[in-house]
Amino acid sequence: MTSWLKILFIFFTVSFLTHAQEENKTITVTGQELIGSVQNGESIREVIGNVVLRQGNVVITCNKAIQYLARNDAKLIGNVIITQDTLTIYTDEGFYYGNERRSFSDKGVKLDDRKVILTAKVGEYFFNDDRADFRTKVKLYDTVSTLTSSRLLYFRKEDRAIAFDSVKITDKENIIYADSLIHFRKVEESFGFGNVSIKNRTNNSMILGGHMEDYRAKNYSVIDSLPLLIQVDTTFSGDTVKTIDTLFIKSKVMKAYRDTTNRFIAIDSVEILRGGFASKNDYSIYFRNEDNIITSKTGEEAAQPVMWFETSQLSGDSIKIFLKEQQIEKIDIIKNALIASYNENYKQRFDQISGDTIFLFFDSTGIKRNEVYSNVLSIYYLYDDGEPNGLMKASAQNSIMYFENKKIISVKLYGTPNSEYHPETIIKGKDKEYLLPRFILYENKPDKEKLFTPQLQQNFSKGNR
């Protein structure tokens, strides 16, 4: 190609690109009636009837537009519809800023991009960034969930929303509250911050905490900042709902699995409280469907789980609680098991029994049977008309005890049984000398007032609105 042809080609190419760029920058307006004027030294065009504004791939229709030529802005009035590809924005009145390619309205806004519908009283959209900034009574919903908040940033390309202040997201099973929340719509993942609560409407449970991650597609949530699980059990009496018991589980980390197992896992510094029993441990699993709780130690050097039930303290490497109709049906203490119980009138005296494994069986009246297996050791204090009358020490390979009205009525020892009586005159004042090797008196039993603080009560009330 000759040099002058090259220069001519470059000239026409630059001219075409410059013209195209100017077209994309400048707002063009058409309508049925046009009125031009100058106000305060600024050229203004007022376009009325079937108004169409264009800037690149952004198309706006409305009843009336006031175009500010120098600023490249326009005020939009009446039945405003803004489109860009699959995006549509509706409002009664607003503004379009051509240099920024930005729309704004404080007259109520609706955004529909065929993936979500977003509404608010005030809304801005940045067309270059595919980003929305909506404020005041914000609502975002799709076929899966609905999110409300005071402010929301929506990034279309990423299918990501960031919500602030009074955030609430609901689906068919869960309601999530938080001070702020990041929601990835396509992958169904949400991250909540500050005063978080997750309420499951199918099992009447709620988890409170400071930070949460929710993976809805995987039916999994984790709360890793001061989590507290609250499970309210109710029953019906006619048309009246009665609260039977409330389960509290507190830990440093809590995971919730909403699959067929429907389980909660509490990790580190776990405290459990429900009705007449409480527990401290490092690891617990609560199976909601079966209404069972399993606690266990996390390593050879870790502390044993401990459980308090009425006047008894239970400890072992693992403790399993089986409930039926909101009542304890069975307790299994597995490996290095120990039970210590005190007399209400002589709290310094502990009845004790230890073995490798202990099974406790209950009915509606209380404990009915106690089975101890492998290397049984026991100490039981005796009373005559309520007055101390010595104690019995016993050992065996296995034993079974039967109870009535929470009192032992029969003891059976199996496998090289041995027992000896220690009269009151010998043991009086020496209670601390009659302790089994595994005996430890645990303190700091979980307390509802400490678990369920006023702030958590407030969050719980908010989550039940």
Long-range contacts (C-beta under 8 A, 24 or more apart in sequence): 23-56, 24-55, 24-56, 25-55, 25-72, 25-98, 25-99, 26-55, 26-72, 26-98, 27-53, 27-54, 27-55, 27-67, 27-72, 27-73, 27-74, 27-96, 27-98, 28-53, 28-54, 28-55, 29-53, 29-54, 29-65, 29-67, 29-74, 31-65, 42-68, 42-69, 42-70, 42-71, 43-68, 43-69, 43-70, 44-68, 44-69, 45-69, 53-96, 55-96, 55-98, 55-101, 56-101, 57-84, 57-85, 58-82, 58-83, 58-84, 58-96, 58-101, 58-127, 59-83, 59-84, 60-96, 71-97, 71-99, 72-97, 72-98, 72-99, 73-97, 73-98, 73-99, 74-98, 80-105, 82-125, 84-127, 86-113, 86-114, 87-111, 87-112, 87-113, 87-125, 87-156, 88-112, 88-113, 89-123, 89-125, 91-123, 100-126, 100-128, 101-126, 101-127, 101-128, 102-126, 102-127, 103-127, 109-134, 111-154, 113-156, 115-142, 115-156, 115-159, 115-185, 116-140, 116-141, 116-142, 116-154, 116-185, 117-141, 117-142, 118-152, 118-154, 120-152, 129-155, 130-155, 130-156, 130-157, 131-155, 131-156, 132-156, 138-163, 142-185, 144-171, 144-185, 144-188, 144-216, 145-169, 145-170, 145-171, 145-216, 146-170, 146-171, 147-181, 147-183, 149-181, 158-184, 159-184, 159-185, 159-186, 159-187, 160-184, 160-185, 161-185, 167-192, 171-216, 173-200, 173-201, 173-202, 173-258, 174-198, 174-199, 174-200, 174-201, 174-214, 174-216, 174-258, 175-199, 175-201, 175-463, 176-212, 176-214, 177-459, 177-462, 177-463, 178-212, 187-217, 188-215, 188-216, 188-217, 189-213, 189-214, 189-215, 189-216, 189-217, 190-214, 190-216, 195-455, 195-459, 195-462, 196-223, 196-225, 197-459, 197-460, 197-462, 197-463, 198-223, 198-256, 199-463, 199-464, 200-256, 200-258, 203-231, 203-262, 203-288, 204-231, 204-232, 204-233, 204-234, 205-229, 205-230, 205-231, 205-232, 205-264, 205-288, 206-230, 206-231, 206-460, 206-463, 206-464, 207-254, 207-256, 207-264, 208-456, 208-459, 208-460, 208-463, 209-254, 219-257, 219-258, 219-259, 220-255, 220-256, 220-257, 220-258, 221-255, 221-256, 221-258, 222-253, 222-254, 222-255, 222-256, 223-253, 223-254, 223-255, 223-256, 224-252, 224-253, 224-254, 226-250, 226-252, 227-251, 227-252, 227-253, 227-254, 227-266, 228-451, 228-452, 228-456, 229-254, 229-264, 229-266, 229-286, 230-452, 230-460, 231-286, 231-288, 233-326, 235-326, 244-326, 245-274, 245-275, 245-326, 246-274, 247-272, 247-273, 247-274, 247-286, 248-272, 248-273, 248-274, 248-446, 248-448, 248-451, 248-452, 249-284, 249-286, 250-446, 250-451, 251-284, 260-289, 261-287, 261-289, 262-287, 262-288, 262-289, 263-287, 263-288, 264-288, 270-295, 271-446, 271-451, 272-446, 273-446, 273-447, 273-448, 273-451, 275-326, 276-309, 276-310, 276-328, 277-307, 277-308, 277-309, 277-310, 277-321, 277-328, 278-307, 278-308, 278-445, 278-446, 279-305, 279-306, 279-307, 279-308, 279-319, 279-446, 280-305, 280-306, 280-442, 280-444, 280-445, 280-446, 281-305, 281-306, 281-319, 290-322, 291-322, 291-323, 291-324, 291-326, 292-320, 292-321, 292-322, 292-323, 293-320, 293-321, 293-323, 294-318, 294-319, 294-320, 294-321, 295-319, 295-320, 295-321, 304-336, 306-442, 307-331, 308-442, 308-445, 310-366, 310-406, 311-341, 311-342, 311-343, 311-344, 312-339, 312-340, 312-341, 313-339, 313-340, 313-341, 313-441, 313-442, 314-338, 314-339, 314-358, 315-438, 315-440, 315-442, 316-358, 327-362, 327-364, 328-362, 329-361, 329-362, 330-359, 330-360, 330-361, 330-362, 331-359, 331-360, 331-362, 332-357, 332-358, 332-359, 332-360, 333-357, 333-358, 333-359, 333-360, 336-438, 337-372, 338-436, 338-438, 338-439, 339-370, 340-439, 340-441, 343-381, 343-383, 345-386, 346-381, 346-388, 348-431, 349-381, 349-388, 349-431, 350-379, 350-431, 350-435, 350-439, 350-441, 351-378, 351-379, 351-380, 351-381, 352-377, 352-378, 352-379, 352-435, 352-436, 352-439, 353-377, 353-378, 353-379, 353-399, 353-436, 354-378, 354-436, 354-437, 354-438, 355-398, 355-399, 365-405, 366-403, 366-405, 366-406, 367-403, 367-406, 368-402, 368-403, 369-400, 369-401, 369-402, 369-403, 370-399, 370-400, 370-401, 370-403, 371-398, 371-399, 371-400, 372-398, 372-399, 372-400, 372-401, 373-398, 374-398, 376-413, 377-436, 377-437, 378-436, 379-434, 379-435, 379-436, 380-408, 388-424, 388-428, 389-424, 390-421, 390-422, 390-423, 390-424, 390-426, 390-427, 391-421, 391-422, 391-427, 391-434, 392-419, 392-420, 392-421, 392-422, 393-419, 393-420, 393-422, 393-434, 394-418, 394-419, 394-420, 395-419
